[in-house]
């Protein structure tokens, strides 16, 4: 029983690392700019990326992820422009 609980906890922990998908199965990110700030990717160091509902999303910095997660719909429209 203890091993099952440890296995379940490990699975949940790994899922929490990327709850919206994996990078390998994601749709490619079509922009050269951060979806939140619109800064050029790489202008603030190495871009940060997540997968949101199967779509790879790239950001100029980690603080932009928090802004994106508060209101994804606001920023996702930029992918359709």
Beta strands, then each sheet from edge to edge (+ up, - down):
strand 1: 48-52
strand 2: 55-59
sheet 1: 1+ 2-
end
